[in-house]
Structure formats: structure tokens, C-alpha cells
Amino acid sequence: MTATTCQSLAKTVAAKAASVRFNDSAPILVQTAAERREGLLSADGAFVADTGKFTGRSPADKFIVRDDLTDNLVWWDNTNALDPDRFEVLLADFTAQLEGVDLFGQQLLAGADLKHQLNVEVLTPSAWHALFIRNLLIRPARAGLDGFAPHVTILHNPEFKADPARHGTRTDTVIAMDLSRNIVLIGGTAYAGEIKKSVFSLFNFHAPSDGVLPMHCSANTGKGGDTALFFGLSGTGKTTLSTDPERVLIGDDEHGWSDDGIFNLEGGCYAKTINLSARAEPEIYAATKRFGTVLENVVLDEYTREPDFDDGSKTENTRAAYPLYVLDNVSRTGTGPTPTNVVLLTADAFGVLPPIARLSPEQAIYHFLSGYTAKVAGTERGVTEPQATFSACFGAPFMSLHPTVYGRMLKKRIRESLAECWLINTGWTGGAYGVGQRISIKDTRRLLNAALSGELINVPARIDPVFGFSVPLAVEGVDSKLLTPRETWEDKAAYDRQSAKLVGLFEANFEKFAAADAQIAEAGPRLAVAAE
């Protein structure tokens, strides 16, 4: 990837701005954002921002320029295509609106492995968004900024309104990516997660050609040097379970797996804070109380300015963005050795899946391509009962290439590394959501620790008759009944019906991948077995 085009664009935009403040530190950005009334300070000094009507990503408004490079590579079923000529008009209008505006520029790094590192420059009229991305990406030493040449340029302007007729967009919100020149335009939304995820989408497109598997996962390392990966969609425990006082955190969201091992793409964490408590998640809770942390859409007490993490009146997707260095037990290199354990997380609101299962490599790829979790009633308008969600590779919106590309790469890595693979359900047992109860974090952590320590490798286990994976019969410290979900249901026939329903959803979802690898397709659950 060349830095020439990005550098030229960044210089042009900066030259026409009223001013550009490059690489302000967190204290300066917090002070500036407060002076500009972009948000509030919490009682503990965190900066609290309200993102308005957009409290999450807008995947339907994401576009990739369809050109000679991307035409036969991008997974077009998963994203909108934008004509190159339309992008040029959009780029011209976008940059024109930044003329005469005071901008904040951050020159940062993506990728802890120097062999695969990207220079990322972000220009935004918002001080708190500059603080956000400074927290989330890797901050180079000031001495290392001399001659900084961006590989990626991100122009961010929440106030920009796209014109669908003129720009070829769907609405006045746009996230447009030119992957040939590594230019990203983000307009019409103040949700900061769009900035960080655009970096991941770029990485996902380019990394495979360098032999690197991009992964939407967290990672940590044990005292013995063993590395574990945690794949999972939002709300499944990816950040919570990887942030463990007994293991060193590499990162909580985005990584690459190269021939040399694991490396973090980022330098910070973007943790969900809804129902956050000091008891259940002490490290994350402590990070929300640090000066310089950004809290998104968190409700504050009007008088004390204390955050109310149980208040989801703005959104269930409340977030905290903080640099990794605020955590005590974190990798200082952002890298780790080749993984010995690969953990796939799901929050099964149907109450069907066991809290832990050991997977064969083929079963692991099946569940990786499926990317299953479930929405529960009340989290979204119109959701009145559990609804299955399948997001390929546990992050479909960010997967620029077809999921099977990443699936083949993961299968090869698992085979070569001999990594153990696990499926952990952090969802419900004893019934579906509304009837059963959520599996406790205490039980999940005990089962996870047993898996990562090797304790479960040779224990007596059963083969699940429907899903085909191996489930331990007993784990010290955990009620054995929990390990067989059907036994936790009072109405066994209702469990069987729910199981058959979920298997049918799995099979219907996987039809689009079945032709790519018959062996992987055979590793999935079977509706006929469930019905029996």
C-alpha cells in the first residue's frame, strides 16, 4: 500500500483548514472538548459524549468503491458498491466542507507487529472524536512522528450530509471507503465506533494478501505464555472474559494472526458498559473512572455527575473507550505467541447450547462461519422473543472479503498450531430468555479457566447427539446439571422443540457456505437428529 495519495490528501485538507492541531495529548483534548461544550466530565474525570440519534454503527450506509482492485475481491453481498466517479464527487464535496474549519489531527498506528503496521491519519472537527481514536489506536512516541506518512487517511465530519442523488448514497449518512487509495470518508453520524471499524475493514481487505488472518476477537496470554483467542459478537463476553487479572490482555477487539503469532491492531479498548459493575468486571469498571476515558451515551446523575451504568434509556450500546495502558495486567508489546486455544463465544437466548463444548477443527470453522448469537426481547424495537443472529466470522459488517477466505485461513492456522477449540455459551439455561436464567459469569469463568489450563482435555465427556461436539460430564466447581442443558429445563419436550428450531436456523443460514467446503458443512448440527 502506498502512502503517497493519502499523504497528499491529508496535506491538502490541512492546508485549507482554518487550523489543524496535530497530536494533542489526552489532557489537551479533554480540556478543548469541554471548552467547546462537546460533552460533560463525569465525577471521575471521564469525558462523556452523546452521539445523538446514532448510538451504533450504520452498516447499511457503508460503501466500498468498486474499481479494478475491488471488483472481484470484495464480498459485495455484504456491502454497498460505490461508483468511482461518485466517490470523487463525494470526496470533493466532503473536503470542501472542511475548508475554513478548525480541525484536530491524530497520526496513529494500527498493528503492533512492525511488519504489518499501518500509519493512520484522522482529521476531524471534533476534539472528543480525536480523543476517542487516540485512545483506541496505537500512539507513537512523539519522536517517531517526524516525517509521518499516512498509509490510511480518514476524514471525519459528523455534520456533513450526503446527497443520495448526487453522491449515490442511501441516506445523508455515509461511510465510504476507497480501498485502492485507503481513503475513508465518514459523515452524518457522530457514533465514534465508525472510525475504528473503518480501520479494521481496511485491514481485513489487505491483510490476507500479506498472509495475515484478520480477526474480530480479543486475546490474552497466560502465565505460561499460552495465548487464547476469543471470538464473539457484541454482548457475548469478548471483552469481559479476555480481561482477566490472572492473564495478560493483548487486546479486546481486533487482531492479526501471522506466521510469527498474534498481534493487536489497536492500542485501546472499546468496552460495553451497560449494567457494568465493579464486582463482576473490576478492571473495566476501574477504567471508566480514569481521566481521559471516553464514555459514549452513558447517563450521568444530574447533580453528582456519577455514571449510571444500569440506565439504558439512551441505548443499550453504552461504551467506554480507554487506552490499554490504564489496565494493570496488559501486554506492553501488543503481541503474543501462536494461540494454543481458540474460543468461540455465543449468548444463546434459546437456552439450547451447553455452557462449554470442545470442537473439532471442522466444527470450529462451521461455528466461525456461522457466527451465531441471539438477540433478546427488549433490546431492539419489535423484538419480543429470542431471535437468532448470524454474523459470519463473528463480524460480518467488517469483513471486506468473502467469509470463506477467512475460514480457510483460520482452518489452516488451527491445523498448523494444533490449537484446542471451544464453544462457550454465555447465554441462558433452564429455558429460553424470559423463562430461564443467564449463565453466571462465575460459572463461565470457571469453565473457561478449566479449558485454557488443559483440565478438560482428558475428562469424561459426552458427544452431543444434535450438535456433535464434545461436552464434559463434570467440572469441579460447576453444577453438573448445567452441562446438559436439557436437564435444566422442566419441560423436556419444550427443550426438544427449541433445539430443533435452533438447528433449523443454523442449517438455513449455512446453506450459502455449504458448497464452499462440504467437510465443514457436515460438521454442523442436523435437524433430523434434533427432531428425533
C-alpha positions in Angstrom: 0.0 0.0 0.0 1.4 3.4 -1.0 1.3 6.4 1.4 1.6 8.9 -1.5 -2.1 9.5 -2.2 -3.1 9.6 1.5 -0.3 12.0 2.4 -1.3 14.3 -0.5 -4.9 14.3 0.6 -4.1 14.9 4.2 -1.9 17.8 3.3 -4.5 19.4 1.0 -7.2 19.2 3.7 -4.9 20.5 6.4 -3.7 23.4 4.2 -7.3 24.6 3.5 -8.5 24.3 7.1 -8.7 27.3 9.4 -6.3 25.5 11.7 -5.1 21.9 12.5 -3.9 20.9 15.9 -2.0 17.7 15.4 -1.5 15.0 18.0 -2.8 16.8 21.0 -2.5 14.8 24.2 -5.5 13.5 26.2 -5.4 16.3 28.7 -5.4 19.0 26.0 -8.2 17.2 24.0 -10.3 16.8 27.2 -9.9 20.5 28.1 -10.7 21.6 24.5 -13.7 19.3 24.2 -15.1 20.6 27.5 -14.5 24.3 26.5 -16.3 23.7 23.2 -19.1 22.0 25.1 -18.9 18.8 23.1 -19.8 16.8 26.2 -19.5 16.7 30.0 -17.0 15.5 32.6 -18.0 12.7 34.9 -17.4 12.9 38.6 -14.2 10.9 38.0 -12.9 12.9 35.0 -14.0 10.7 32.1 -15.3 12.6 29.1 -19.0 11.8 28.4 -20.3 12.3 24.9 -23.8 12.0 23.5 -23.8 10.7 19.9 -27.3 11.8 19.1 -29.6 9.7 17.1 -26.8 7.4 16.0 -25.9 5.2 19.0 -24.4 2.4 17.0 -22.9 1.7 13.6 -24.9 2.2 10.3 -23.8 -0.8 8.2 -26.5 -0.1 5.6 -24.7 3.2 4.9 -21.3 1.7 4.4 -19.9 1.8 0.8 -16.8 0.5 -0.9 -15.6 1.9 -4.2 -16.0 -0.7 -6.9 -12.9 -0.4 -9.1 -10.3 -2.7 -10.7 -8.8 -3.7 -7.4 -12.0 -4.5 -5.5 -14.3 -5.7 -8.3 -13.5 -9.4 -8.0 -12.4 -9.5 -4.4 -14.9 -7.7 -2.2 -17.9 -9.6 -0.7 -20.5 -7.4 -2.4 -23.4 -9.3 -0.9 -22.3 -7.7 2.4 -21.7 -4.1 1.4 -22.8 -1.4 -1.0 -20.8 -0.6 -4.1 -20.0 3.0 -5.0 -19.0 4.1 -8.5 -15.5 5.7 -8.6 -16.9 8.8 -10.2 -19.5 9.2 -7.5 -16.8 8.8 -4.9 -14.7 11.6 -6.5 -17.7 13.9 -6.3 -18.3 12.9 -2.6 -14.6 13.4 -1.8 -14.6 16.9 -3.4 -17.8 17.9 -1.5 -16.5 16.4 1.7 -13.2 18.2 1.6 -14.8 21.5 0.6 -17.0 21.4 3.7 -13.8 21.1 5.9 -12.3 24.3 4.3 -12.0 27.1 6.9 -12.8 24.7 9.8 -10.7 24.1 12.9 -9.6 20.5 12.7 -7.9 18.1 15.1 -5.5 15.6 13.5 -4.2 12.4 15.0 -1.3 10.5 13.5 -1.5 7.0 14.9 -0.5 3.4 14.2 -2.6 0.3 13.5 -0.9 -3.1 14.1 1.6 -3.9 16.9 3.6 -6.0 14.5 6.1 -3.7 12.7 6.0 -5.9 9.6 2.2 -5.3 9.2 1.8 -1.8 10.7 -0.3 0.9 9.1 0.2 4.7 9.6 -3.3 6.1 10.1 -4.1 9.8 10.0 -7.5 11.0 11.2 -8.8 14.6 10.6 -12.0 15.7 12.4 -13.6 18.9 13.6 -14.5 17.3 16.9 -12.0 17.2 19.8 -13.7 14.3 21.5 -13.6 12.2 18.4 -9.9 12.9 18.2 -9.6 11.8 21.8 -11.6 8.7 21.1 -9.4 7.5 18.3 -6.2 8.4 20.2 -7.4 6.1 22.9 -8.2 3.3 20.5 -5.2 3.1 18.2 -1.5 2.9 18.9 0.1 6.2 19.9 3.6 6.5 18.5 6.3 8.3 20.5 6.5 12.0 19.6 10.0 11.4 18.2 8.5 8.8 15.8 6.2 11.4 14.2 8.9 13.1 12.2 8.1 12.5 8.6 4.9 10.6 9.4 3.4 9.5 6.1 -0.1 8.0 6.3 -1.0 4.7 4.6 -4.6 5.5 5.6 -6.4 8.8 5.7 -9.7 9.1 7.5 -11.8 12.3 7.0 -14.5 12.5 9.7 -17.2 15.1 9.8 -20.5 14.3 11.7 -22.1 17.5 10.3 -21.6 16.5 6.6 -24.8 15.5 4.9 -24.5 13.3 1.8 -26.9 13.8 -1.1 -28.2 10.4 -2.4 -29.0 11.8 -5.8 -25.5 13.4 -6.2 -23.3 11.0 -4.3 -25.0 7.7 -4.8 -25.6 7.1 -1.1 -28.6 5.6 0.6 -29.3 8.4 3.0 -27.4 11.6 4.2 -25.2 9.3 6.3 -22.2 7.8 4.6 -19.2 5.7 5.4 -17.3 5.5 2.1 -14.1 3.6 1.6 -11.7 3.7 -1.3 -9.6 0.6 -0.8 -7.2 1.3 -3.7 -6.1 4.6 -2.1 -7.0 3.8 1.5 -9.2 6.9 1.9 -12.2 6.8 4.3 -15.0 9.4 4.5 -17.3 9.3 7.5 -20.2 11.8 7.5 -23.6 12.3 9.0 -23.0 10.2 12.2 -21.4 11.1 15.5 -21.0 7.4 16.6 -17.3 7.1 17.1 -17.2 3.4 16.6 -17.4 4.1 12.8 -13.8 5.5 12.9 -12.2 2.5 14.5 -14.2 -0.1 12.5 -13.2 1.6 9.2 -9.6 0.8 10.1 -10.5 -2.8 10.7 -12.4 -3.0 7.4 -9.3 -1.8 5.6 -7.1 -4.2 7.4 -9.5 -7.1 6.7 -9.2 -6.4 3.0 -5.4 -6.0 2.7 -4.1 -8.4 5.4 -4.8 -11.8 3.7 -2.6 -10.8 0.8 0.2 -10.5 3.3 -0.5 -13.9 4.8 -2.2 -12.4 7.9 -5.5 -13.6 9.1 -7.5 -10.6 10.4 -9.8 -11.5 13.3 -12.6 -9.8 15.2 -11.5 -11.2 18.5 -9.9 -10.4 21.8 -6.7 -12.2 23.0 -4.8 -12.8 26.2 -1.8 -14.8 27.4 -1.4 -17.0 30.5 1.5 -17.1 32.9 2.9 -20.0 31.0 3.0 -18.0 27.7 -0.1 -19.7 26.2 -2.2 -17.4 24.1 -6.0 -17.7 23.8 -8.3 -16.0 21.2 -11.9 -15.0 22.0 -14.3 -14.6 19.0 -17.7 -13.2 19.7 -20.4 -10.7 18.7 -21.4 -7.8 20.9 -22.7 -8.9 24.3 -21.2 -12.4 24.3 -18.4 -11.6 26.7 -15.4 -11.0 24.4 -14.1 -8.0 26.4 -15.2 -9.3 29.8 -13.7 -12.7 29.6 -10.4 -11.7 28.0 -9.9 -9.0 30.7 -8.7 -11.4 33.4 -6.5 -10.5 36.3 -4.8 -13.9 36.0 -3.9 -13.4 32.3 -2.2 -10.7 30.4 -4.5 -8.9 28.0 -3.2 -8.4 24.4 -6.3 -6.7 23.1 -10.1 -6.8 23.3 -11.3 -6.5 19.7 -9.2 -6.7 16.6 -6.1 -8.8 15.9 -4.0 -10.4 13.2 -2.5 -13.9 13.2 0.7 -14.1 11.2 3.4 -16.8 10.9 5.0 -15.1 13.9 2.0 -15.2 16.2 -0.7 -12.8 17.3 -0.7 -9.0 17.2 -3.2 -6.4 18.3 -4.4 -3.9 15.7 -5.2 -1.4 18.4 -3.9 0.3 21.5 -7.1 0.6 23.4 -10.4 -1.0 24.4 -13.9 -0.2 23.5 -16.0 -1.9 26.1 -19.7 -2.1 26.6 -20.8 -0.6 29.9 -24.5 -1.4 30.2 -25.0 -3.0 33.7 -21.3 -2.7 34.4 -20.4 -3.4 38.0 -17.2 -3.2 40.0 -17.8 -6.7 41.3 -18.3 -8.6 38.0 -15.9 -6.6 35.8 -13.5 -4.7 38.1 -10.8 -3.9 35.5 -13.3 -2.4 33.0 -15.1 -0.6 35.8 -11.9 1.0 37.1 -11.0 2.1 33.5 -14.3 4.1 33.3 -13.2 6.1 36.3 -9.9 7.2 34.7 -9.3 10.7 33.4 -9.2 10.7 29.6 -11.6 7.8 29.1 -14.4 8.5 26.7 -17.9 7.4 27.8 -20.4 7.2 25.0 -24.1 7.7 25.7 -23.7 6.9 29.4 -26.3 8.6 31.6 -24.9 10.9 34.4 -26.6 11.9 37.6 -27.6 15.5 37.0 -26.2 16.7 40.3 -23.2 14.4 41.2 -22.2 13.5 37.6 -21.8 9.9 38.6 -22.4 7.5 35.7 -25.4 5.2 35.9 -24.4 2.1 34.0 -27.7 0.5 34.6 -29.6 3.2 32.7 -30.1 2.2 29.1 -32.6 4.9 28.3 -30.3 6.4 25.5 -29.2 3.0 24.3 -28.2 -0.5 25.4 -24.9 0.1 23.5 -23.3 2.4 26.0 -19.5 2.3 25.7 -16.2 3.2 27.3 -13.1 3.9 25.2 -9.8 3.9 27.0 -6.1 3.2 26.2 -4.7 -0.2 27.2 -2.1 1.3 29.4 -4.7 2.2 32.1 -5.1 -1.6 32.8 -2.6 -3.2 35.2 -2.4 -6.6 33.5 -1.8 -5.8 29.8 0.8 -6.7 27.2 3.3 -3.9 26.6 4.2 -5.2 23.2 0.6 -5.9 21.9 1.8 -9.3 20.6 1.6 -12.9 21.7 2.8 -16.4 20.5 0.8 -18.7 18.3 -2.5 -19.5 20.1 -3.0 -22.7 21.9 -6.7 -22.1 22.5 -9.4 -20.7 20.2 -12.6 -19.8 22.0 -15.9 -19.0 20.2 -18.4 -17.2 22.3 -22.2 -17.1 21.9 -25.1 -15.8 24.0 -27.7 -18.4 23.2 -31.0 -16.9 24.3 -32.9 -20.0 23.2 -31.4 -21.9 26.2 -30.3 -24.8 24.0 -26.5 -24.8 23.9 -24.3 -26.1 26.7 -22.1 -23.6 28.6 -19.0 -25.2 27.1 -18.1 -27.7 24.4 -14.9 -28.9 22.8 -14.8 -28.5 19.0 -13.0 -30.3 16.2 -11.2 -28.0 13.7 -14.1 -28.6 11.3 -16.7 -27.8 13.9 -14.8 -24.7 14.9 -14.8 -23.4 11.3 -18.5 -24.2 11.0 -19.3 -22.1 14.0 -16.8 -19.4 12.9 -18.6 -19.0 9.6 -22.0 -19.2 11.3 -21.1 -16.5 13.9 -24.2 -17.3 16.0 -25.6 -15.4 18.9 -29.2 -14.3 19.8 -30.9 -11.0 20.5 -33.2 -11.0 23.4 -36.6 -9.3 23.9 -36.4 -5.6 24.6 -33.0 -4.9 23.2 -34.4 -3.7 19.9 -37.8 -2.4 18.9 -40.1 -5.2 17.8 -38.0 -8.0 19.4 -40.5 -9.8 21.6 -38.8 -13.2 21.8 -35.3 -14.6 21.2 -34.0 -14.0 17.7 -31.1 -15.8 16.2 -28.3 -13.6 14.8 -25.7 -15.0 12.4 -22.8 -12.8 11.6 -20.1 -14.6 9.6 -16.6 -14.7 11.2 -18.2 -13.0 14.2 -18.0 -9.7 12.5 -19.6 -9.7 9.0 -20.1 -5.9 8.7 -16.3 -5.5 8.8 -15.4 -8.5 6.5 -14.4 -7.0 3.2 -13.7 -10.3 1.6 -15.9 -13.4 1.4 -16.1 -15.2 4.8 -14.8 -18.4 3.3 -11.5 -16.6 2.6 -11.1 -16.1 6.3 -12.5 -19.5 7.1 -9.8 -21.3 5.0 -7.1 -19.2 6.6 -8.3 -20.0 10.2 -8.6 -23.7 9.4 -5.0 -23.7 8.2 -3.8 -21.8 11.3 -5.7 -24.2 13.6 -4.3 -27.2 11.9 -0.7 -25.9 12.0 -0.9 -24.7 15.6 -2.8 -27.7 17.0 -4.8 -25.2 18.9 -7.7 -26.5 21.0 -11.1 -25.1 20.0 -14.0 -24.4 22.4 -17.6 -23.1 22.1 -18.7 -21.2 25.2 -22.3 -20.2 25.7 -22.7 -17.1 28.0 -26.5 -17.1 27.4 -29.4 -18.8 29.0 -30.1 -22.1 30.7 -33.2 -23.7 32.2 -35.3 -22.2 29.5 -35.2 -19.5 26.9 -34.8 -15.9 27.7 -37.8 -14.9 29.9 -38.1 -18.3 31.4 -34.6 -19.5 32.2 -31.7 -17.6 33.8 -28.4 -16.2 32.4 -25.4 -18.4 33.0 -23.4 -16.7 35.7 -20.1 -15.0 35.0 -18.6 -17.1 37.8 -19.6 -20.4 36.2 -18.4 -19.2 32.8 -15.0 -18.1 34.1 -14.6 -21.4 35.9 -15.3 -23.4 32.7 -13.1 -21.1 30.7 -10.2 -21.4 33.1 -10.6 -25.2 33.0 -10.4 -25.2 29.2 -7.4 -22.9 29.0 -5.5 -24.8 31.7 -5.8 -28.1 29.9 -8.0 -29.5 32.6 -10.8 -30.5 30.2 -8.6 -32.3 27.6 -8.9 -35.9 29.0 -12.0 -35.7 31.3 -15.0 -37.9 30.6 -17.3 -36.3 28.1 -20.4 -37.0 26.1 -21.0 -36.4 22.4 -24.0 -34.1 21.9 -26.5 -36.1 19.8 -27.6 -33.0 17.9 -24.6 -30.7 17.6 -21.9 -33.4 17.6 -19.4 -31.6 19.8 -17.9 -33.0 23.0 -19.3 -31.8 26.3 -17.6 -32.6 29.7 -19.7 -34.6 32.1 -18.4 -32.8 35.2 -16.2 -29.8 36.0 -15.2 -29.1 39.6 -17.0 -26.1 41.0 -19.8 -26.2 38.5 -23.2 -27.9 38.9 -23.0 -30.9 36.5 -26.7 -30.4 35.6 -25.7 -27.2 33.9 -23.5 -29.1 31.4 -26.5 -30.9 30.0 -29.0 -28.1 29.1 -31.9 -30.4 28.5 -31.7 -31.5 32.2 -32.1 -27.8 33.3 -35.5 -27.5 31.6 -38.6 -28.5 33.5 -40.4 -29.2 30.2 -38.1 -31.6 28.3 -40.4 -31.6 25.2 -40.2 -27.8 25.0 -36.4 -28.1 25.0 -36.5 -30.6 22.2 -38.7 -28.3 20.1 -36.5 -25.3 20.9 -33.4 -27.3 19.9 -35.0 -28.4 16.6 -35.9 -24.7 15.9 -32.3 -23.5 16.5 -30.8 -26.3 14.4 -33.1 -25.4 11.5 -31.9 -21.8 11.8 -28.3 -22.9 11.7 -28.9 -25.1 8.6 -30.8 -22.4 6.8 -28.1 -19.9 7.5 -25.2 -22.2 6.4 -26.7 -23.0 3.0 -24.8 -20.1 1.5 -21.5 -21.6 2.6 -22.2 -25.3 2.1 -20.9 -25.5 -1.4 -17.6 -24.0 -0.5 -16.5 -26.8 1.8 -18.6 -30.0 2.2 -16.5 -31.3 5.0 -17.2 -28.1 7.1 -20.9 -28.3 6.2 -21.0 -31.8 7.6 -19.6 -30.6 10.9 -22.8 -28.7 11.7 -25.9 -29.8 13.7 -28.6 -31.9 12.0 -32.3 -31.1 12.0 -33.3 -34.7 11.5 -31.4 -35.7 14.7 -32.9 -32.9 16.7 -36.4 -33.8 15.6 -35.9 -37.4 16.8 
